């Protein structure tokens, strides 16, 4: 659905007549402030998530290799060998 410029102007005139310029200005300011607060909250939430996530080095550390008496290697050690190779 496409609106012609004349239709958009007509809609704008009707809105101004219904609400008045002062009320529209206040509504615009309130909407802008709400948008800023939303963006700030999202940014703060992202920073909080980054603080909660463990660092990459801490998550990739595996226990030291200790071969068993019969020469077996546990799964974590085998994974560590694969990553080193």
N, CA, C and O atoms as a Maestro MAE file, in Angstrom:
{
 s_m_m2io_version
 :::
 2.0.0
}

f_m_ct {
 s_m_title
 :::
 protein
 m_atom[340] {
  # First column is atom index #
  i_m_mmod_type
  r_m_x_coord
  r_m_y_coord
  r_m_z_coord
  i_m_residue_number
  s_m_chain_name
  s_m_pdb_residue_name
  s_m_pdb_atom_name
  i_m_atomic_number
  :::
  1 25 0.850 -1.161 0.000 1 A "UNK " " N  " 7
  2 3 0.000 0.000 0.000 1 A "UNK " " CA " 6
  3 2 0.905 1.236 0.000 1 A "UNK " " C  " 6
  4 15 1.759 1.385 0.874 1 A "UNK " " O  " 8
  5 25 0.720 2.093 -0.954 2 A "UNK " " N  " 7
  6 3 1.520 3.307 -1.080 2 A "UNK " " CA " 6
  7 2 0.636 4.524 -0.842 2 A "UNK " " C  " 6
  8 15 -0.492 4.605 -1.328 2 A "UNK " " O  " 8
  9 25 1.181 5.463 -0.084 3 A "UNK " " N  " 7
  10 3 0.474 6.700 0.178 3 A "UNK " " CA " 6
  11 2 1.076 7.796 -0.686 3 A "UNK " " C  " 6
  12 15 2.295 7.897 -0.824 3 A "UNK " " O  " 8
  13 25 0.224 8.598 -1.255 4 A "UNK " " N  " 7
  14 3 0.716 9.734 -2.037 4 A "UNK " " CA " 6
  15 2 1.111 10.846 -1.067 4 A "UNK " " C  " 6
  16 15 0.644 10.855 0.072 4 A "UNK " " O  " 8
  17 25 1.950 11.775 -1.488 5 A "UNK " " N  " 7
  18 3 2.340 12.883 -0.609 5 A "UNK " " CA " 6
  19 2 1.134 13.694 -0.132 5 A "UNK " " C  " 6
  20 15 1.128 14.180 0.999 5 A "UNK " " O  " 8
  21 25 0.116 13.844 -0.977 6 A "UNK " " N  " 7
  22 3 -1.078 14.584 -0.585 6 A "UNK " " CA " 6
  23 2 -1.805 13.881 0.562 6 A "UNK " " C  " 6
  24 15 -2.294 14.538 1.480 6 A "UNK " " O  " 8
  25 25 -1.876 12.558 0.514 7 A "UNK " " N  " 7
  26 3 -2.532 11.803 1.582 7 A "UNK " " CA " 6
  27 2 -1.760 11.935 2.892 7 A "UNK " " C  " 6
  28 15 -2.361 12.069 3.958 7 A "UNK " " O  " 8
  29 25 -0.430 11.897 2.815 8 A "UNK " " N  " 7
  30 3 0.380 12.041 4.030 8 A "UNK " " CA " 6
  31 2 0.213 13.420 4.657 8 A "UNK " " C  " 6
  32 15 0.140 13.539 5.880 8 A "UNK " " O  " 8
  33 25 0.153 14.463 3.831 9 A "UNK " " N  " 7
  34 3 -0.054 15.816 4.335 9 A "UNK " " CA " 6
  35 2 -1.423 15.921 4.990 9 A "UNK " " C  " 6
  36 15 -1.557 16.538 6.047 9 A "UNK " " O  " 8
  37 25 -2.425 15.335 4.384 10 A "UNK " " N  " 7
  38 3 -3.781 15.364 4.936 10 A "UNK " " CA " 6
  39 2 -3.825 14.657 6.296 10 A "UNK " " C  " 6
  40 15 -4.458 15.150 7.229 10 A "UNK " " O  " 8
  41 25 -3.165 13.523 6.408 11 A "UNK " " N  " 7
  42 3 -3.117 12.801 7.678 11 A "UNK " " CA " 6
  43 2 -2.404 13.641 8.732 11 A "UNK " " C  " 6
  44 15 -2.857 13.716 9.875 11 A "UNK " " O  " 8
  45 25 -1.293 14.275 8.358 12 A "UNK " " N  " 7
  46 3 -0.553 15.131 9.288 12 A "UNK " " CA " 6
  47 2 -1.405 16.298 9.787 12 A "UNK " " C  " 6
  48 15 -1.370 16.628 10.972 12 A "UNK " " O  " 8
  49 25 -2.168 16.923 8.889 13 A "UNK " " N  " 7
  50 3 -3.042 18.041 9.277 13 A "UNK " " CA " 6
  51 2 -4.108 17.567 10.254 13 A "UNK " " C  " 6
  52 15 -4.397 18.256 11.233 13 A "UNK " " O  " 8
  53 25 -4.692 16.412 10.006 14 A "UNK " " N  " 7
  54 3 -5.731 15.875 10.900 14 A "UNK " " CA " 6
  55 2 -5.141 15.586 12.277 14 A "UNK " " C  " 6
  56 15 -5.758 15.904 13.293 14 A "UNK " " O  " 8
  57 25 -3.962 14.990 12.319 15 A "UNK " " N  " 7
  58 3 -3.323 14.673 13.597 15 A "UNK " " CA " 6
  59 2 -3.026 15.957 14.370 15 A "UNK " " C  " 6
  60 15 -3.245 16.014 15.580 15 A "UNK " " O  " 8
  61 25 -2.526 16.994 13.680 16 A "UNK " " N  " 7
  62 3 -2.226 18.266 14.347 16 A "UNK " " CA " 6
  63 2 -3.504 18.901 14.888 16 A "UNK " " C  " 6
  64 15 -3.505 19.454 15.987 16 A "UNK " " O  " 8
  65 25 -4.584 18.823 14.125 17 A "UNK " " N  " 7
  66 3 -5.847 19.393 14.596 17 A "UNK " " CA " 6
  67 2 -6.392 18.639 15.814 17 A "UNK " " C  " 6
  68 15 -6.956 19.243 16.726 17 A "UNK " " O  " 8
  69 25 -6.218 17.319 15.818 18 A "UNK " " N  " 7
  70 3 -6.730 16.524 16.936 18 A "UNK " " CA " 6
  71 2 -5.921 16.725 18.209 18 A "UNK " " C  " 6
  72 15 -6.495 16.880 19.288 18 A "UNK " " O  " 8
  73 25 -4.602 16.724 18.099 19 A "UNK " " N  " 7
  74 3 -3.761 16.744 19.298 19 A "UNK " " CA " 6
  75 2 -3.162 18.105 19.608 19 A "UNK " " C  " 6
  76 15 -2.902 18.396 20.775 19 A "UNK " " O  " 8
  77 25 -2.939 18.925 18.642 20 A "UNK " " N  " 7
  78 3 -2.284 20.214 18.872 20 A "UNK " " CA " 6
  79 2 -0.775 20.056 18.851 20 A "UNK " " C  " 6
  80 15 -0.248 18.982 19.142 20 A "UNK " " O  " 8
  81 25 -0.089 21.125 18.507 21 A "UNK " " N  " 7
  82 3 1.365 21.033 18.345 21 A "UNK " " CA " 6
  83 2 2.086 20.816 19.668 21 A "UNK " " C  " 6
  84 15 3.087 20.100 19.709 21 A "UNK " " O  " 8
  85 25 1.594 21.424 20.759 22 A "UNK " " N  " 7
  86 3 2.269 21.276 22.048 22 A "UNK " " CA " 6
  87 2 2.223 19.829 22.522 22 A "UNK " " C  " 6
  88 15 3.228 19.287 22.982 22 A "UNK " " O  " 8
  89 25 1.072 19.215 22.408 23 A "UNK " " N  " 7
  90 3 0.935 17.831 22.849 23 A "UNK " " CA " 6
  91 2 1.776 16.899 21.976 23 A "UNK " " C  " 6
  92 15 2.381 15.954 22.482 23 A "UNK " " O  " 8
  93 25 1.814 17.160 20.672 24 A "UNK " " N  " 7
  94 3 2.635 16.349 19.784 24 A "UNK " " CA " 6
  95 2 4.115 16.503 20.121 24 A "UNK " " C  " 6
  96 15 4.858 15.522 20.091 24 A "UNK " " O  " 8
  97 25 4.550 17.712 20.439 25 A "UNK " " N  " 7
  98 3 5.940 17.960 20.807 25 A "UNK " " CA " 6
  99 2 6.286 17.192 22.079 25 A "UNK " " C  " 6
  100 15 7.350 16.582 22.175 25 A "UNK " " O  " 8
  101 25 5.380 17.229 23.052 26 A "UNK " " N  " 7
  102 3 5.610 16.492 24.304 26 A "UNK " " CA " 6
  103 2 5.664 14.988 24.060 26 A "UNK " " C  " 6
  104 15 6.506 14.285 24.620 26 A "UNK " " O  " 8
  105 25 4.752 14.504 23.215 27 A "UNK " " N  " 7
  106 3 4.735 13.072 22.911 27 A "UNK " " CA " 6
  107 2 6.021 12.665 22.203 27 A "UNK " " C  " 6
  108 15 6.573 11.602 22.487 27 A "UNK " " O  " 8
  109 25 6.502 13.494 21.289 28 A "UNK " " N  " 7
  110 3 7.755 13.207 20.592 28 A "UNK " " CA " 6
  111 2 8.937 13.172 21.546 28 A "UNK " " C  " 6
  112 15 9.797 12.297 21.447 28 A "UNK " " O  " 8
  113 25 8.979 14.127 22.473 29 A "UNK " " N  " 7
  114 3 10.052 14.149 23.469 29 A "UNK " " CA " 6
  115 2 10.011 12.932 24.366 29 A "UNK " " C  " 6
  116 15 11.045 12.341 24.676 29 A "UNK " " O  " 8
  117 25 8.806 12.556 24.786 30 A "UNK " " N  " 7
  118 3 8.660 11.377 25.639 30 A "UNK " " CA " 6
  119 2 9.080 10.107 24.899 30 A "UNK " " C  " 6
  120 15 9.732 9.230 25.467 30 A "UNK " " O  " 8
  121 25 8.701 10.026 23.638 31 A "UNK " " N  " 7
  122 3 9.065 8.856 22.830 31 A "UNK " " CA " 6
  123 2 10.576 8.794 22.646 31 A "UNK " " C  " 6
  124 15 11.165 7.717 22.741 31 A "UNK " " O  " 8
  125 25 11.207 9.931 22.385 32 A "UNK " " N  " 7
  126 3 12.658 9.967 22.235 32 A "UNK " " CA " 6
  127 2 13.372 9.567 23.513 32 A "UNK " " C  " 6
  128 15 14.358 8.831 23.473 32 A "UNK " " O  " 8
  129 25 12.879 10.050 24.647 33 A "UNK " " N  " 7
  130 3 13.480 9.707 25.937 33 A "UNK " " CA " 6
  131 2 13.314 8.215 26.231 33 A "UNK " " C  " 6
  132 15 14.234 7.575 26.740 33 A "UNK " " O  " 8
  133 25 12.154 7.668 25.914 34 A "UNK " " N  " 7
  134 3 11.921 6.240 26.135 34 A "UNK " " CA " 6
  135 2 12.863 5.407 25.271 34 A "UNK " " C  " 6
  136 15 13.378 4.382 25.719 34 A "UNK " " O  " 8
  137 25 13.086 5.844 24.041 35 A "UNK " " N  " 7
  138 3 13.980 5.122 23.142 35 A "UNK " " CA " 6
  139 2 15.416 5.161 23.671 35 A "UNK " " C  " 6
  140 15 16.121 4.153 23.620 35 A "UNK " " O  " 8
  141 25 15.854 6.322 24.181 36 A "UNK " " N  " 7
  142 3 17.200 6.437 24.752 36 A "UNK " " CA " 6
  143 2 17.345 5.511 25.956 36 A "UNK " " C  " 6
  144 15 18.356 4.822 26.095 36 A "UNK " " O  " 8
  145 25 16.333 5.495 26.826 37 A "UNK " " N  " 7
  146 3 16.385 4.627 28.005 37 A "UNK " " CA " 6
  147 2 16.429 3.156 27.611 37 A "UNK " " C  " 6
  148 15 17.130 2.363 28.239 37 A "UNK " " O  " 8
  149 25 15.685 2.794 26.577 38 A "UNK " " N  " 7
  150 3 15.684 1.412 26.100 38 A "UNK " " CA " 6
  151 2 17.074 1.032 25.591 38 A "UNK " " C  " 6
  152 15 17.589 -0.035 25.927 38 A "UNK " " O  " 8
  153 25 17.674 1.898 24.787 39 A "UNK " " N  " 7
  154 3 19.006 1.619 24.250 39 A "UNK " " CA " 6
  155 2 20.027 1.507 25.375 39 A "UNK " " C  " 6
  156 15 20.903 0.642 25.337 39 A "UNK " " O  " 8
  157 25 19.919 2.375 26.373 40 A "UNK " " N  " 7
  158 3 20.838 2.334 27.514 40 A "UNK " " CA " 6
  159 2 20.676 1.018 28.275 40 A "UNK " " C  " 6
  160 15 21.666 0.410 28.682 40 A "UNK " " O  " 8
  161 25 19.426 0.576 28.466 41 A "UNK " " N  " 7
  162 3 19.172 -0.675 29.185 41 A "UNK " " CA " 6
  163 2 19.723 -1.871 28.410 41 A "UNK " " C  " 6
  164 15 20.290 -2.788 29.004 41 A "UNK " " O  " 8
  165 25 19.560 -1.864 27.108 42 A "UNK " " N  " 7
  166 3 20.090 -2.965 26.291 42 A "UNK " " CA " 6
  167 2 21.613 -2.978 26.375 42 A "UNK " " C  " 6
  168 15 22.221 -4.041 26.505 42 A "UNK " " O  " 8
  169 25 22.226 -1.807 26.302 43 A "UNK " " N  " 7
  170 3 23.683 -1.713 26.389 43 A "UNK " " CA " 6
  171 2 24.172 -2.208 27.744 43 A "UNK " " C  " 6
  172 15 25.151 -2.950 27.815 43 A "UNK " " O  " 8
  173 25 23.497 -1.805 28.822 44 A "UNK " " N  " 7
  174 3 23.877 -2.250 30.157 44 A "UNK " " CA " 6
  175 2 23.697 -3.762 30.298 44 A "UNK " " C  " 6
  176 15 24.503 -4.429 30.947 44 A "UNK " " O  " 8
  177 25 22.644 -4.296 29.692 45 A "UNK " " N  " 7
  178 3 22.411 -5.742 29.737 45 A "UNK " " CA " 6
  179 2 23.496 -6.502 29.005 45 A "UNK " " C  " 6
  180 15 23.919 -7.562 29.467 45 A "UNK " " O  " 8
  181 25 23.961 -5.987 27.867 46 A "UNK " " N  " 7
  182 3 25.035 -6.632 27.120 46 A "UNK " " CA " 6
  183 2 26.331 -6.622 27.917 46 A "UNK " " C  " 6
  184 15 27.066 -7.610 27.927 46 A "UNK " " O  " 8
  185 25 26.613 -5.500 28.588 47 A "UNK " " N  " 7
  186 3 27.828 -5.406 29.393 47 A "UNK " " CA " 6
  187 2 27.763 -6.366 30.573 47 A "UNK " " C  " 6
  188 15 28.773 -6.963 30.945 47 A "UNK " " O  " 8
  189 25 26.577 -6.519 31.164 48 A "UNK " " N  " 7
  190 3 26.421 -7.447 32.285 48 A "UNK " " CA " 6
  191 2 26.646 -8.886 31.828 48 A "UNK " " C  " 6
  192 15 27.252 -9.677 32.550 48 A "UNK " " O  " 8
  193 25 26.163 -9.228 30.637 49 A "UNK " " N  " 7
  194 3 26.373 -10.580 30.105 49 A "UNK " " CA " 6
  195 2 27.856 -10.838 29.875 49 A "UNK " " C  " 6
  196 15 28.350 -11.931 30.153 49 A "UNK " " O  " 8
  197 25 28.570 -9.827 29.365 50 A "UNK " " N  " 7
  198 3 30.000 -9.998 29.129 50 A "UNK " " CA " 6
  199 2 30.725 -10.239 30.444 50 A "UNK " " C  " 6
  200 15 31.665 -11.032 30.497 50 A "UNK " " O  " 8
  201 25 30.295 -9.560 31.511 51 A "UNK " " N  " 7
  202 3 30.930 -9.730 32.814 51 A "UNK " " CA " 6
  203 2 30.651 -11.117 33.390 51 A "UNK " " C  " 6
  204 15 31.489 -11.672 34.101 51 A "UNK " " O  " 8
  205 25 29.486 -11.677 33.090 52 A "UNK " " N  " 7
  206 3 29.107 -12.985 33.630 52 A "UNK " " CA " 6
  207 2 29.790 -14.126 32.902 52 A "UNK " " C  " 6
  208 15 30.040 -15.170 33.504 52 A "UNK " " O  " 8
  209 25 30.101 -13.956 31.619 53 A "UNK " " N  " 7
  210 3 30.685 -15.033 30.838 53 A "UNK " " CA " 6
  211 2 32.134 -15.241 31.247 53 A "UNK " " C  " 6
  212 15 32.889 -14.278 31.383 53 A "UNK " " O  " 8
  213 25 32.530 -16.506 31.444 54 A "UNK " " N  " 7
  214 3 33.929 -16.768 31.784 54 A "UNK " " CA " 6
  215 2 34.819 -16.461 30.581 54 A "UNK " " C  " 6
  216 15 34.371 -16.483 29.435 54 A "UNK " " O  " 8
  217 25 36.056 -16.182 30.860 55 A "UNK " " N  " 7
  218 3 36.973 -15.864 29.776 55 A "UNK " " CA " 6
  219 2 37.258 -17.107 28.956 55 A "UNK " " C  " 6
  220 15 37.056 -18.230 29.420 55 A "UNK " " O  " 8
  221 25 37.726 -16.903 27.745 56 A "UNK " " N  " 7
  222 3 37.968 -18.025 26.834 56 A "UNK " " CA " 6
  223 2 39.058 -18.937 27.378 56 A "UNK " " C  " 6
  224 15 38.952 -20.157 27.251 56 A "UNK " " O  " 8
  225 25 40.084 -18.385 27.969 57 A "UNK " " N  " 7
  226 3 41.173 -19.215 28.471 57 A "UNK " " CA " 6
  227 2 40.704 -20.105 29.610 57 A "UNK " " C  " 6
  228 15 41.157 -21.243 29.729 57 A "UNK " " O  " 8
  229 25 39.807 -19.607 30.448 58 A "UNK " " N  " 7
  230 3 39.313 -20.404 31.566 58 A "UNK " " CA " 6
  231 2 38.446 -21.554 31.083 58 A "UNK " " C  " 6
  232 15 38.480 -22.630 31.680 58 A "UNK " " O  " 8
  233 25 37.669 -21.364 30.022 59 A "UNK " " N  " 7
  234 3 36.781 -22.423 29.549 59 A "UNK " " CA " 6
  235 2 37.532 -23.465 28.737 59 A "UNK " " C  " 6
  236 15 37.084 -24.608 28.649 59 A "UNK " " O  " 8
  237 25 38.663 -23.100 28.140 60 A "UNK " " N  " 7
  238 3 39.400 -24.045 27.295 60 A "UNK " " CA " 6
  239 2 40.468 -24.807 28.059 60 A "UNK " " C  " 6
  240 15 41.133 -25.663 27.476 60 A "UNK " " O  " 8
  241 25 40.656 -24.530 29.330 61 A "UNK " " N  " 7
  242 3 41.676 -25.223 30.094 61 A "UNK " " CA " 6
  243 2 41.196 -26.618 30.438 61 A "UNK " " C  " 6
  244 15 40.074 -26.810 30.905 61 A "UNK " " O  " 8
  245 25 42.057 -27.581 30.200 62 A "UNK " " N  " 7
  246 3 41.756 -28.959 30.525 62 A "UNK " " CA " 6
  247 2 42.691 -29.406 31.637 62 A "UNK " " C  " 6
  248 15 43.752 -28.813 31.833 62 A "UNK " " O  " 8
  249 25 42.304 -30.447 32.367 63 A "UNK " " N  " 7
  250 3 43.178 -30.916 33.446 63 A "UNK " " CA " 6
  251 2 44.498 -31.431 32.865 63 A "UNK " " C  " 6
  252 15 44.547 -31.850 31.708 63 A "UNK " " O  " 8
  253 25 45.556 -31.400 33.658 64 A "UNK " " N  " 7
  254 3 46.847 -31.877 33.151 64 A "UNK " " CA " 6
  255 2 46.781 -33.359 32.822 64 A "UNK " " C  " 6
  256 15 45.993 -34.108 33.400 64 A "UNK " " O  " 8
  257 25 47.624 -33.767 31.884 65 A "UNK " " N  " 7
  258 3 47.626 -35.164 31.465 65 A "UNK " " CA " 6
  259 2 48.352 -36.013 32.500 65 A "UNK " " C  " 6
  260 15 49.480 -35.727 32.901 65 A "UNK " " O  " 8
  261 25 47.666 -37.055 32.910 66 A "UNK " " N  " 7
  262 3 48.273 -38.034 33.809 66 A "UNK " " CA " 6
  263 2 47.938 -39.404 33.266 66 A "UNK " " C  " 6
  264 15 46.846 -39.911 33.521 66 A "UNK " " O  " 8
  265 25 48.844 -40.019 32.525 67 A "UNK " " N  " 7
  266 3 48.548 -41.348 31.966 67 A "UNK " " CA " 6
  267 2 48.369 -42.366 33.086 67 A "UNK " " C  " 6
  268 15 49.055 -42.333 34.108 67 A "UNK " " O  " 8
  269 25 47.440 -43.254 32.861 68 A "UNK " " N  " 7
  270 3 47.187 -44.311 33.832 68 A "UNK " " CA " 6
  271 2 48.290 -45.354 33.735 68 A "UNK " " C  " 6
  272 15 49.069 -45.373 32.781 68 A "UNK " " O  " 8
  273 25 48.338 -46.194 34.711 69 A "UNK " " N  " 7
  274 3 49.391 -47.213 34.775 69 A "UNK " " CA " 6
  275 2 49.382 -48.111 33.541 69 A "UNK " " C  " 6
  276 15 50.433 -48.562 33.086 69 A "UNK " " O  " 8
  277 25 48.194 -48.365 33.005 70 A "UNK " " N  " 7
  278 3 48.133 -49.251 31.841 70 A "UNK " " CA " 6
  279 2 48.233 -48.484 30.522 70 A "UNK " " C  " 6
  280 15 48.056 -49.082 29.461 70 A "UNK " " O  " 8
  281 25 48.513 -47.172 30.557 71 A "UNK " " N  " 7
  282 3 48.744 -46.395 29.344 71 A "UNK " " CA " 6
  283 2 47.490 -45.774 28.745 71 A "UNK " " C  " 6
  284 15 47.565 -45.163 27.680 71 A "UNK " " O  " 8
  285 25 46.336 -45.914 29.401 72 A "UNK " " N  " 7
  286 3 45.117 -45.317 28.864 72 A "UNK " " CA " 6
  287 2 45.132 -43.812 29.077 72 A "UNK " " C  " 6
  288 15 45.785 -43.313 29.994 72 A "UNK " " O  " 8
  289 25 44.409 -43.089 28.223 73 A "UNK " " N  " 7
  290 3 44.269 -41.642 28.342 73 A "UNK " " CA " 6
  291 2 42.789 -41.344 28.453 73 A "UNK " " C  " 6
  292 15 41.990 -41.864 27.674 73 A "UNK " " O  " 8
  293 25 42.411 -40.504 29.422 74 A "UNK " " N  " 7
  294 3 40.993 -40.194 29.568 74 A "UNK " " CA " 6
  295 2 40.552 -39.238 28.457 74 A "UNK " " C  " 6
  296 15 41.386 -38.648 27.770 74 A "UNK " " O  " 8
  297 25 39.234 -39.089 28.288 75 A "UNK " " N  " 7
  298 3 38.678 -38.312 27.173 75 A "UNK " " CA " 6
  299 2 39.166 -36.868 27.140 75 A "UNK " " C  " 6
  300 15 39.516 -36.371 26.070 75 A "UNK " " O  " 8
  301 25 39.201 -36.189 28.266 76 A "UNK " " N  " 7
  302 3 39.652 -34.801 28.321 76 A "UNK " " CA " 6
  303 2 41.078 -34.655 27.844 76 A "UNK " " C  " 6
  304 15 41.420 -33.676 27.182 76 A "UNK " " O  " 8
  305 25 41.904 -35.614 28.174 77 A "UNK " " N  " 7
  306 3 43.293 -35.582 27.748 77 A "UNK " " CA " 6
  307 2 43.406 -35.822 26.249 77 A "UNK " " C  " 6
  308 15 44.232 -35.205 25.577 77 A "UNK " " O  " 8
  309 25 42.580 -36.714 25.729 78 A "UNK " " N  " 7
  310 3 42.607 -36.972 24.293 78 A "UNK " " CA " 6
  311 2 42.153 -35.736 23.537 78 A "UNK " " C  " 6
  312 15 42.706 -35.409 22.487 78 A "UNK " " O  " 8
  313 25 41.147 -35.047 24.064 79 A "UNK " " N  " 7
  314 3 40.670 -33.818 23.434 79 A "UNK " " CA " 6
  315 2 41.770 -32.766 23.447 79 A "UNK " " C  " 6
  316 15 41.956 -32.046 22.467 79 A "UNK " " O  " 8
  317 25 42.490 -32.678 24.546 80 A "UNK " " N  " 7
  318 3 43.571 -31.693 24.647 80 A "UNK " " CA " 6
  319 2 44.671 -32.028 23.640 80 A "UNK " " C  " 6
  320 15 45.237 -31.118 23.035 80 A "UNK " " O  " 8
  321 25 44.985 -33.300 23.448 81 A "UNK " " N  " 7
  322 3 45.988 -33.693 22.474 81 A "UNK " " CA " 6
  323 2 45.551 -33.299 21.071 81 A "UNK " " C  " 6
  324 15 46.360 -32.823 20.275 81 A "UNK " " O  " 8
  325 25 44.268 -33.499 20.767 82 A "UNK " " N  " 7
  326 3 43.748 -33.150 19.451 82 A "UNK " " CA " 6
  327 2 43.847 -31.658 19.194 82 A "UNK " " C  " 6
  328 15 44.153 -31.250 18.074 82 A "UNK " " O  " 8
  329 25 43.594 -30.824 20.211 83 A "UNK " " N  " 7
  330 3 43.647 -29.366 20.053 83 A "UNK " " CA " 6
  331 2 45.078 -28.894 19.865 83 A "UNK " " C  " 6
  332 15 45.316 -27.929 19.139 83 A "UNK " " O  " 8
  333 25 46.032 -29.552 20.502 84 A "UNK " " N  " 7
  334 3 47.436 -29.154 20.401 84 A "UNK " " CA " 6
  335 2 47.972 -29.495 19.025 84 A "UNK " " C  " 6
  336 15 48.759 -28.736 18.461 84 A "UNK " " O  " 8
  337 25 47.557 -30.624 18.480 85 A "UNK " " N  " 7
  338 3 48.055 -31.079 17.179 85 A "UNK " " CA " 6
  339 2 47.699 -30.152 16.065 85 A "UNK " " C  " 6
  340 15 48.051 -30.406 14.914 85 A "UNK " " O  " 8
  :::
 }
 m_bond[339] {
  # First column is bond index #
  i_m_from
  i_m_to
  i_m_order
  :::
  1 1 2 1
  2 2 3 1
  3 3 4 2
  4 3 5 1
  5 5 6 1
  6 6 7 1
  7 7 8 2
  8 7 9 1
  9 9 10 1
  10 10 11 1
  11 11 12 2
  12 11 13 1
  13 13 14 1
  14 14 15 1
  15 15 16 2
  16 15 17 1
  17 17 18 1
  18 18 19 1
  19 19 20 2
  20 19 21 1
  21 21 22 1
  22 22 23 1
  23 23 24 2
  24 23 25 1
  25 25 26 1
  26 26 27 1
  27 27 28 2
  28 27 29 1
  29 29 30 1
  30 30 31 1
  31 31 32 2
  32 31 33 1
  33 33 34 1
  34 34 35 1
  35 35 36 2
  36 35 37 1
  37 37 38 1
  38 38 39 1
  39 39 40 2
  40 39 41 1
  41 41 42 1
  42 42 43 1
  43 43 44 2
  44 43 45 1
  45 45 46 1
  46 46 47 1
  47 47 48 2
  48 47 49 1
  49 49 50 1
  50 50 51 1
  51 51 52 2
  52 51 53 1
  53 53 54 1
  54 54 55 1
  55 55 56 2
  56 55 57 1
  57 57 58 1
  58 58 59 1
  59 59 60 2
  60 59 61 1
  61 61 62 1
  62 62 63 1
  63 63 64 2
  64 63 65 1
  65 65 66 1
  66 66 67 1
  67 67 68 2
  68 67 69 1
  69 69 70 1
  70 70 71 1
  71 71 72 2
  72 71 73 1
  73 73 74 1
  74 74 75 1
  75 75 76 2
  76 75 77 1
  77 77 78 1
  78 78 79 1
  79 79 80 2
  80 79 81 1
  81 81 82 1
  82 82 83 1
  83 83 84 2
  84 83 85 1
  85 85 86 1
  86 86 87 1
  87 87 88 2
  88 87 89 1
  89 89 90 1
  90 90 91 1
  91 91 92 2
  92 91 93 1
  93 93 94 1
  94 94 95 1
  95 95 96 2
  96 95 97 1
  97 97 98 1
  98 98 99 1
  99 99 100 2
  100 99 101 1
  101 101 102 1
  102 102 103 1
  103 103 104 2
  104 103 105 1
  105 105 106 1
  106 106 107 1
  107 107 108 2
  108 107 109 1
  109 109 110 1
  110 110 111 1
  111 111 112 2
  112 111 113 1
  113 113 114 1
  114 114 115 1
  115 115 116 2
  116 115 117 1
  117 117 118 1
  118 118 119 1
  119 119 120 2
  120 119 121 1
  121 121 122 1
  122 122 123 1
  123 123 124 2
  124 123 125 1
  125 125 126 1
  126 126 127 1
  127 127 128 2
  128 127 129 1
  129 129 130 1
  130 130 131 1
  131 131 132 2
  132 131 133 1
  133 133 134 1
  134 134 135 1
  135 135 136 2
  136 135 137 1
  137 137 138 1
  138 138 139 1
  139 139 140 2
  140 139 141 1
  141 141 142 1
  142 142 143 1
  143 143 144 2
  144 143 145 1
  145 145 146 1
  146 146 147 1
  147 147 148 2
  148 147 149 1
  149 149 150 1
  150 150 151 1
  151 151 152 2
  152 151 153 1
  153 153 154 1
  154 154 155 1
  155 155 156 2
  156 155 157 1
  157 157 158 1
  158 158 159 1
  159 159 160 2
  160 159 161 1
  161 161 162 1
  162 162 163 1
  163 163 164 2
  164 163 165 1
  165 165 166 1
  166 166 167 1
  167 167 168 2
  168 167 169 1
  169 169 170 1
  170 170 171 1
  171 171 172 2
  172 171 173 1
  173 173 174 1
  174 174 175 1
  175 175 176 2
  176 175 177 1
  177 177 178 1
  178 178 179 1
  179 179 180 2
  180 179 181 1
  181 181 182 1
  182 182 183 1
  183 183 184 2
  184 183 185 1
  185 185 186 1
  186 186 187 1
  187 187 188 2
  188 187 189 1
  189 189 190 1
  190 190 191 1
  191 191 192 2
  192 191 193 1
  193 193 194 1
  194 194 195 1
  195 195 196 2
  196 195 197 1
  197 197 198 1
  198 198 199 1
  199 199 200 2
  200 199 201 1
  201 201 202 1
  202 202 203 1
  203 203 204 2
  204 203 205 1
  205 205 206 1
  206 206 207 1
  207 207 208 2
  208 207 209 1
  209 209 210 1
  210 210 211 1
  211 211 212 2
  212 211 213 1
  213 213 214 1
  214 214 215 1
  215 215 216 2
  216 215 217 1
  217 217 218 1
  218 218 219 1
  219 219 220 2
  220 219 221 1
  221 221 222 1
  222 222 223 1
  223 223 224 2
  224 223 225 1
  225 225 226 1
  226 226 227 1
  227 227 228 2
  228 227 229 1
  229 229 230 1
  230 230 231 1
  231 231 232 2
  232 231 233 1
  233 233 234 1
  234 234 235 1
  235 235 236 2
  236 235 237 1
  237 237 238 1
  238 238 239 1
  239 239 240 2
  240 239 241 1
  241 241 242 1
  242 242 243 1
  243 243 244 2
  244 243 245 1
  245 245 246 1
  246 246 247 1
  247 247 248 2
  248 247 249 1
  249 249 250 1
  250 250 251 1
  251 251 252 2
  252 251 253 1
  253 253 254 1
  254 254 255 1
  255 255 256 2
  256 255 257 1
  257 257 258 1
  258 258 259 1
  259 259 260 2
  260 259 261 1
  261 261 262 1
  262 262 263 1
  263 263 264 2
  264 263 265 1
  265 265 266 1
  266 266 267 1
  267 267 268 2
  268 267 269 1
  269 269 270 1
  270 270 271 1
  271 271 272 2
  272 271 273 1
  273 273 274 1
  274 274 275 1
  275 275 276 2
  276 275 277 1
  277 277 278 1
  278 278 279 1
  279 279 280 2
  280 279 281 1
  281 281 282 1
  282 282 283 1
  283 283 284 2
  284 283 285 1
  285 285 286 1
  286 286 287 1
  287 287 288 2
  288 287 289 1
  289 289 290 1
  290 290 291 1
  291 291 292 2
  292 291 293 1
  293 293 294 1
  294 294 295 1
  295 295 296 2
  296 295 297 1
  297 297 298 1
  298 298 299 1
  299 299 300 2
  300 299 301 1
  301 301 302 1
  302 302 303 1
  303 303 304 2
  304 303 305 1
  305 305 306 1
  306 306 307 1
  307 307 308 2
  308 307 309 1
  309 309 310 1
  310 310 311 1
  311 311 312 2
  312 311 313 1
  313 313 314 1
  314 314 315 1
  315 315 316 2
  316 315 317 1
  317 317 318 1
  318 318 319 1
  319 319 320 2
  320 319 321 1
  321 321 322 1
  322 322 323 1
  323 323 324 2
  324 323 325 1
  325 325 326 1
  326 326 327 1
  327 327 328 2
  328 327 329 1
  329 329 330 1
  330 330 331 1
  331 331 332 2
  332 331 333 1
  333 333 334 1
  334 334 335 1
  335 335 336 2
  336 335 337 1
  337 337 338 1
  338 338 339 1
  339 339 340 2
  :::
 }
}
